[in-house]
Structures are given as structure tokens and as C-alpha cells.
Amino acid sequence: MAAARFCSVNSGYGIKKLSQDNLVKNHHLHRNYSVLSTPWAVQRPLLSSHHLTRTRYDTTFTSTSRTKQENAQNGILLTCRAQRGSALTEVETEKGDDVSRATLIWRAIKLPMYTVGLIPASVGAAAAYWEAGLFSPERYFVGLAAFVLVIAWLNLSNDVYDYDTGADKNKKESVVNLAGSRTAINVIAWLLLLLGFGGFSWVAAEAGSPRSLLLLACTVFCCFIYQCPPFRLSYLGLGEPLCFAAFGPFATIAFYLLQSGTSELPISSTVISASTLVGFTSSLILICSHFHQIKDDEAVGKISPLVRLGTEAGANVVKMAVLGLYWLVFAFGLADTLPYASLIFCTTTLPMGNLVVNFVQENHKDKSKIFMAKYFSVRLHTIFGAALTAGLVASRLLPGEQLPQLIDNLKLHLGNVKI
């Protein structure tokens, strides 16, 4: 009981606290100690004849017992202080981990993630321009706004259903956790989907392209079975293939068809190749977003690729994915399905790809740092998509003989930029 009172951080600690309690109760502690291990019957004759020796011995023993008692008390006090210091350190650590509400709201909005809508729209429109010289700013921006609403539905509903399963229990930036209302967020999410799909339907009707609307419907369906019950295929580790299909071929080709003129554009090998690359970088974002959520995913039975593989093997997967991305670029360039300018422009993003690989390789075991991996992959997705778009547009605008000069100027400019 005494040790428990010593180590109670909330009610005080140490000898001083215990003494105060005893004074209030108006009683004292009594402890009995045995003098020696030798029986008293043996000691008595010796002590009777040697009174001075006994007196000296008692004095020595009393001093020794007091020393032992003080040492024991000091030991308990030091232990308690150490425990109290540890508790305070844990509290300070928790406070250090606290993030401002403004930062949490920014994370919940996931603004960088909306590049998964910007890049398919831009690459699809650029492919249409390269193929037929067609570009309608009105269709592009209205279609992009509608697609952003669809992605907002995806993000909000994902938080809702992860809240239901408990996957977002420790996710402070979850929209449901921040808002405190699961029902309200769910209603808003589905309203956004209706608005987005309605806007895209109008653009598809304006372009006279029912296939673009069908492809967008396929995108939405992939997102639905990715996260919504009763499917929840992301819990089976199928999120990456669904992400590849939704934001790669389906979305990119849909925006390509929205630029059709009097008749629908043909689906060429160029737009298929370009959409494949976009799907690749989109899936890389999803892979990198799993690293810091492995324990939470595993706790609710969400078998993501990182839960199956672990962080070290996952880091190697990221490395192979980035290498595969650039090998695909060269393969499509050699097969003449991508214009020469796109091949060169995409190659200039290699430093960013290398940054993603190195960061994941070095920090895959550090949960506090690996959180940033998905943002680095978003940067790669954005820069790579912009380079692919610029290459498609440049191939249409510039004659073949002017491209080498443009590329030399670009290399000179990039050589002066430190990444």
C-alpha cells in the first residue's frame, strides 16, 4: 500500500506526501525489526555480563536500521520520480503529436489528391488535340469541375465507410471525425456525386459522345465497388487495380472523347498508351498511402498490399513500379504510340521519380515520416502528367524539325535547376 501511495502521480509523490496523509489521520507508522538472527536465549547471558557491549551494539544496529530505512525510502522516491518523469514525457509526446485543427482540415480536404482528376482530364484533352487538333475549353473546364465533384464524393464516402469499419478510428484528419456527423457527411457525398454526374452528362450530350458518359460511369462503378458495401474490394487488396482502371483508361479516354467534333474521335493507340501511364501513377499514390496505416488496416481486416507484404517489400514494389513506369514510356516511344516530344518530356521527370523511390526506401519503417510518401507520389503524378500533356501538345504545335531545338533548350533549363 505504501508503494502504491508513493507512485500515485495524480495525488502527489514521495515521503512528504505520505507524511502529510499520516499527520492528517493523527497516527504514526510502526515498524518492527529483528535485532539479530541469533536467538535471544543465546544472547541473554552474553549481554548480561557485557552491558557496555550491548549498549554499543544497540546503538550500532539502530544507526544501521535507520540507514537501511532511509535508503529504502529514497529508492522508492527515486523510482516514483522516474515513473512520474516518464508519465510527463508521454504526455508531452502526445502534445507534440497534436496537430492544429486548421492543419487537420487541410489534410481532410486532400486538395493535392484532386490531381487524380486534373491529370486524366488534361492528358485526354491533349491527346484529342494531338489526334485531331480539337480542343473545347468549355467542355474541358465543365467536365473537369464535374469530375472534381465525383472525386469529392469518393473521398467523403471513403471516410464514411472507413468510419463504419473502424479503419479511421485513429485518423484525426478523417472528415467524419472532424465533423462529428457520419450521416451529414454521407448525404453531402452522394449529393456531390449526383451533381458531378449530372454535369458530366450535360457535357457528354453537348459533345454527342455517349461512350464518354459510359466510361465515366465505369469510373464511378470502380470507385463504388472499391469502398462501398457490400463489395469493399479495397479490403481484399484490389484497390490498386481498380484505381488504375478508373483514373487511367476509363477517365482519360472519357475526357478524350469529350473533345469530339461532328463525330466521335477514334480511340487510338496513343490515347490508350497515355491513359495507361496515367493509371500507373494514380495507383502509385494509393500504394504509398498505405504505409502509415498498416496497423489500423490490419486491425479491421483490411488486407491492403502493404498488410500482405510489409513495409520493406512494399518499398521494393514502389521501386519496381517507378522503374516500370519509365520503361513503359520508352517502350511506347519505341513502338511509336507516343510522340517523340512526350518521350523526352516524361524522361525529364526522372529526378522526381528517383526522389519517391529514395524517400520510401529510407523511411518505410518510420511511420511519422512515411506519411509524406503519398504526397511525393502526388507530385510525381502531377509533374509526369504535365510533361505527358506538354509533349502531346508540343508534337501538334511544332513541326518535327523544331522539336530537337526545343528539347535542347529544355535540357539546358533543367540543368540549371537543382531538385
HUKA-V654133 format. One record per backbone hydrogen bond with DSSP energy under -1.0 kcal/mol. NH is the residue of the N-H (numbers start at 1). CO is the residue of the C=O. E is the energy in kcal/mol with one decimal. If there is no record, write none. Layout:
nh | co | e
NH | CO | E
NH | CO | E
//
This chain:
nh | co | e
5 | 1 | -2.1
6 | 2 | -2.2
7 | 3 | -2.1
18 | 14 | -1.5
19 | 15 | -2.6
20 | 16 | -2.0
21 | 17 | -1.9
22 | 18 | -1.9
23 | 19 | -2.3
24 | 20 | -2.0
25 | 21 | -1.6
27 | 22 | -1.7
43 | 39 | -1.6
44 | 40 | -2.7
47 | 43 | -2.6
48 | 44 | -2.4
49 | 45 | -1.5
50 | 46 | -1.0
54 | 50 | -2.0
55 | 51 | -2.6
56 | 52 | -2.6
57 | 53 | -2.6
58 | 54 | -3.1
59 | 55 | -2.2
60 | 56 | -2.5
61 | 57 | -3.0
62 | 58 | -2.8
63 | 59 | -2.2
64 | 60 | -2.3
65 | 61 | -3.3
66 | 62 | -2.2
67 | 63 | -2.1
68 | 64 | -2.5
69 | 65 | -2.5
70 | 66 | -2.8
71 | 67 | -2.7
72 | 68 | -2.5
73 | 69 | -2.5
74 | 70 | -2.9
75 | 71 | -2.6
76 | 72 | -2.3
77 | 73 | -2.6
78 | 74 | -2.9
79 | 75 | -2.4
80 | 76 | -2.8
81 | 77 | -2.7
82 | 78 | -2.3
83 | 79 | -2.4
84 | 80 | -2.9
85 | 81 | -2.6
86 | 82 | -2.3
87 | 83 | -2.4
88 | 84 | -2.6
89 | 85 | -2.3
90 | 86 | -2.2
91 | 87 | -2.2
92 | 88 | -2.8
93 | 89 | -2.6
94 | 90 | -2.4
95 | 91 | -2.5
96 | 92 | -2.4
97 | 93 | -1.8
104 | 100 | -2.2
105 | 101 | -2.6
106 | 102 | -2.1
107 | 103 | -2.3
108 | 104 | -2.4
109 | 105 | -2.2
110 | 106 | -1.3
113 | 110 | -1.0
114 | 111 | -1.6
115 | 112 | -1.6
116 | 113 | -1.9
117 | 114 | -1.6
118 | 114 | -1.7
119 | 115 | -2.7
121 | 117 | -1.5
122 | 118 | -2.4
123 | 119 | -2.9
124 | 120 | -2.4
125 | 121 | -2.1
126 | 122 | -2.5
127 | 123 | -2.4
128 | 124 | -1.8
129 | 125 | -2.1
130 | 126 | -2.7
131 | 127 | -2.4
132 | 128 | -2.8
133 | 129 | -2.0
140 | 136 | -2.4
141 | 137 | -2.7
142 | 138 | -2.4
143 | 139 | -2.3
144 | 140 | -2.3
145 | 141 | -2.4
146 | 142 | -2.3
147 | 143 | -2.2
148 | 144 | -2.2
149 | 145 | -1.6
150 | 146 | -1.6
151 | 147 | -2.2
152 | 148 | -2.2
153 | 149 | -2.1
154 | 150 | -2.0
155 | 151 | -2.5
156 | 152 | -2.6
157 | 153 | -2.8
158 | 154 | -1.7
159 | 155 | -1.7
160 | 156 | -2.0
161 | 157 | -2.6
162 | 158 | -2.2
163 | 159 | -1.7
164 | 160 | -1.7
165 | 161 | -1.5
166 | 162 | -1.0
167 | 162 | -1.3
168 | 162 | -1.3
169 | 166 | -1.5
171 | 168 | -1.2
172 | 170 | -1.0
174 | 171 | -1.5
178 | 174 | -2.2
179 | 175 | -2.9
180 | 176 | -2.7
185 | 181 | -1.4
186 | 182 | -1.9
187 | 183 | -2.4
188 | 184 | -2.4
189 | 185 | -2.3
190 | 186 | -2.0
191 | 187 | -1.9
192 | 188 | -2.2
193 | 189 | -1.8
194 | 190 | -1.9
195 | 191 | -2.3
196 | 192 | -2.7
197 | 193 | -2.8
198 | 194 | -2.1
199 | 195 | -2.4
200 | 196 | -2.3
201 | 197 | -2.0
202 | 198 | -1.8
203 | 199 | -1.9
204 | 200 | -2.5
205 | 201 | -2.2
206 | 202 | -2.2
207 | 203 | -2.2
209 | 204 | -2.4
213 | 209 | -1.0
214 | 210 | -2.0
215 | 211 | -2.3
216 | 212 | -2.1
217 | 213 | -2.2
218 | 214 | -1.9
219 | 215 | -1.8
220 | 216 | -2.5
221 | 217 | -2.4
222 | 218 | -2.2
223 | 219 | -2.0
224 | 220 | -2.4
225 | 221 | -2.6
226 | 222 | -1.2
227 | 223 | -1.2
228 | 224 | -2.9
231 | 228 | -1.0
232 | 228 | -1.9
233 | 225 | -2.9
234 | 226 | -2.1
235 | 232 | -1.6
236 | 233 | -1.4
237 | 234 | -1.2
238 | 233 | -2.0
242 | 238 | -1.6
243 | 239 | -2.5
244 | 240 | -2.5
245 | 241 | -2.2
246 | 242 | -2.6
247 | 243 | -2.3
248 | 244 | -1.2
250 | 245 | -2.0
251 | 246 | -1.4
252 | 248 | -2.1
253 | 249 | -1.9
254 | 250 | -1.6
255 | 251 | -2.0
256 | 252 | -1.7
257 | 253 | -2.3
258 | 254 | -1.3
259 | 256 | -1.0
260 | 257 | -1.8
268 | 266 | -1.1
272 | 268 | -1.6
273 | 269 | -2.4
274 | 270 | -2.7
275 | 271 | -2.3
276 | 272 | -1.8
277 | 273 | -1.8
278 | 274 | -1.9
279 | 275 | -2.3
280 | 276 | -1.8
281 | 277 | -2.0
282 | 278 | -2.0
283 | 279 | -2.2
284 | 280 | -1.5
285 | 281 | -1.2
286 | 282 | -1.3
287 | 283 | -2.2
288 | 284 | -2.3
289 | 285 | -1.3
290 | 287 | -1.4
293 | 290 | -1.7
297 | 293 | -2.8
298 | 294 | -2.7
299 | 295 | -2.0
300 | 296 | -1.1
302 | 297 | -3.1
303 | 235 | -2.3
304 | 302 | -1.7
308 | 304 | -1.8
309 | 305 | -2.4
310 | 306 | -2.5
314 | 310 | -1.9
315 | 311 | -2.4
316 | 312 | -1.5
317 | 313 | -1.9
318 | 314 | -2.2
319 | 315 | -1.9
320 | 316 | -2.5
321 | 317 | -2.5
322 | 318 | -2.3
323 | 319 | -2.3
324 | 320 | -2.8
325 | 321 | -2.0
326 | 322 | -1.7
327 | 323 | -2.1
328 | 324 | -2.2
329 | 325 | -1.7
330 | 326 | -2.1
331 | 327 | -2.4
332 | 328 | -3.0
333 | 329 | -2.1
334 | 330 | -2.7
335 | 331 | -2.1
336 | 333 | -1.1
337 | 332 | -2.3
338 | 332 | -1.3
343 | 339 | -1.7
344 | 340 | -2.0
345 | 341 | -2.9
346 | 342 | -2.5
347 | 343 | -1.4
348 | 344 | -1.1
349 | 346 | -1.5
350 | 347 | -1.7
353 | 349 | -1.8
354 | 350 | -2.7
355 | 351 | -1.8
356 | 352 | -2.0
357 | 353 | -2.0
358 | 354 | -2.6
359 | 355 | -2.4
360 | 356 | -2.2
361 | 357 | -2.5
362 | 358 | -2.1
363 | 359 | -1.9
364 | 360 | -1.2
366 | 363 | -1.4
370 | 366 | -3.0
372 | 369 | -2.2
373 | 370 | -1.9
376 | 372 | -1.9
377 | 373 | -2.3
378 | 374 | -1.7
379 | 375 | -1.9
380 | 376 | -2.2
381 | 377 | -2.5
382 | 378 | -2.6
383 | 379 | -3.0
384 | 380 | -2.8
385 | 381 | -2.1
386 | 382 | -2.4
387 | 383 | -2.3
388 | 384 | -2.5
389 | 385 | -2.4
390 | 386 | -2.9
391 | 387 | -2.4
392 | 388 | -1.8
393 | 389 | -2.3
394 | 390 | -2.8
395 | 391 | -1.9
397 | 393 | -2.3
398 | 394 | -2.6
402 | 399 | -1.5
406 | 402 | -1.9
407 | 403 | -2.7
408 | 404 | -2.3
409 | 405 | -2.0
410 | 406 | -2.1
411 | 407 | -2.6
412 | 408 | -2.1
413 | 409 | -2.0
414 | 410 | -2.7
415 | 411 | -1.9
417 | 414 | -1.1
//
